[in-house]
Amino acid sequence: MTRKNVFYAVPYNFVIENHIARFQGNCFKLPCFQRGFVWTKEQALLFIDSIQSGYPLSCLTFAQLKRDSVDMYLLDGQQRVLSIVFLKYDVFPTDEGRIKVNEWFKTNPEWSSLVAMFGDKTLFEKLGCEFSDDLWWDALPSIELKPCKNIHFDEYWMHIKECFKRLNLGGTSMSDEEIEMLLKQN
């Protein structure tokens, strides 16, 4: 069976500060099929600690919106990217704030309107995370998907949706007890 390549992947390590600059420049967009922000404050803080501790991180996955465009859809990594953005502004959404953030992404207005919400104490609380200034210069593993030449955009987009689906199949979570038991065996 002959395989037809619809897109190709460009792997790279992207400096966190550059990710934030691209986010602020509205270069990153969330596709309509993305869920909203769901991480808890504890999950966000654990992720930040993982960066600072040098633990391996899973790849952020972006898909180019149009051929020769800098605009990208964030296919996988929304929770991680937003946690970094919240860290930058030392905020974290309350339950009501999470709803507002998710509504914001559905309408996708200018970046400044999201940042303007950060001052609302009913929507955001202080994240209160201590971190090294070097964190901004750490690199996150990333993959950028780009359409192959001679591929119609509708076909490319269909495969991008399939890629999203496969990236988000989800694993079966292990309980703390299962993890501890396995760690003790070795």
N, C-alpha and C positions, 0 to 999 in steps of 0.2 A: 504494500500500500504506500503510495506517495504522499508525503506530508507537505501541506502548503503552509508556508510561514506567513502569518498575518501581521505579527509584530515581532520586534526583537527587543531584548532586554539589555540595558546599559547599567552595569553595577558601578556604584561609587560610594565613597564615604563622604557624607555631607556634614560640614561643620554646623553645629546647633545654631550659632548666631546667624549663619546664612539662611537656615530654614526659617528662622523668625523673620528675617528681612523679606524673604519671598512671601511668607504668610501676610505680613503687613502690606506688601505691595499687591495684594490680591491675586498673586500668581497661582496659589493653591485654591482649589475649589473642591467641595464635597459633592460627589454625584448624588442624584436624587434617591438612589437606592441605598445610601448609607444610613445606618441607624444613628441616633443622637449620641451625645456624650453620656456615658453610663458609669464611668469609673468613680469609685469612692475616693475620698481624700487620702485614705490609707494606701490605696492602690497607686495613686499618683505619687505619693511620697516614696513608696517602695521602688517605683520606676526611677525616680530621680536618684535615689540612693544606689540603685544598680548601675547607673551611668557613672556616678562618682566613685564607686567601688571597682569599676573596671570589669563588671560582669558582661558576658556576651549578650547582645541584644538582637532581637529579630529585626528583619529588614522592614523599612518603610517602602511601600510600593506606590509609585506614581504612574499615571498614564497620560501621555501627551494628548491634549485636546484636539489639536489640529496639526497637520504636518508643518514643520518649521515654526512652531509656536513655543513660547516659554511657559504658557499657561498649562497647568497640570491638574488632573483630578487625583486626589489622595484616595487610593483604593484600599490601602491597608496601613493602619498606623494612626488613625484619628485620635484615639485615646491618648497615645504617647505624645503626639504633636501638641494637642491641646493642653496636656499636663505641663509641657515645657512652656507654652505661652502663659499659662496661669502662674507658673513659677516666676517668669520674667516680670510679671506685674504683682507678684505676691498676693494673689487672690485665688479663691476657689468657690465655685458656685454652690449656693444653698439649693435645696430642692426646687424652690421657685426659680432661682437663677438658672438651674439646669434646663428648665422648661424654656426660659427666655433665650438661652444660648442655642438650644435646638431650633427654636422658631427663627432665630437670626439666620442660621445656616439655610433654612428653607427659602428665605427671601434673598439671602446673599447680598446685602447692601455693602457699602464701603466698610473697610476694616475699622475706621475711626468710630463708627456707631457701636461696634462690639466693645471696644476699649472704653467708650463713654459709659457703658453700663457698669464697668468694674467698680465705680465709686458708690454705687447703690448698696447700702448695708443690708437691705432686705434680700438682695439678689446674690451678693458675694460676701464671704467672710475672708479673713486673713489666712493665707496658706501657712505662714509661719514656719518656713523651712530654712534651715541653715545650709548653705552650700558654698563651695569654693568658687571664686571668680573664674577659675580655669574651666569650669563646667561649660561655659559658652563656647569654648574652643575645642571641646570634645567632638568627635565625629560619630554620626549615626550611620550604620549601614543602610544603603538605599538602593532601590532598583527603579529605573525609569523605563517604561514600556513605550516604544515608538512604532508607528505604523510602517510596514514594509512598503517599498515602492510598488506602484501598480495595484494597490489594494484599495477598493472602494471604502469610503469612511463607514458606511452602514455595516459592512462586513467586519471591519476593524472594531467598531463599537459593540457588535454582537459578541465578539471574542473577548473584549474587555469585560463585559458583563459576566461572561462565563469564567474569566480569570478571577473576578471578584468573588463569585460564588465558590470557586474552589479554594481560594485563600481563606474563606470564612466557613469552611465545613465544621470547624470546631473540633477540639479534641475531647476526650473524656477526662474530666478533672479527677485528680487523685486526692483523697482526703489526707489531712496532716498525718494521721496514723499510718496510712499506707506508705507515705513518703518516708516517715521515720523508720518503719519496719524494713523497707528496702535499703535505706542507708546503713542500718545496723548489720545487714547481711554481708556487706563488703568491707 
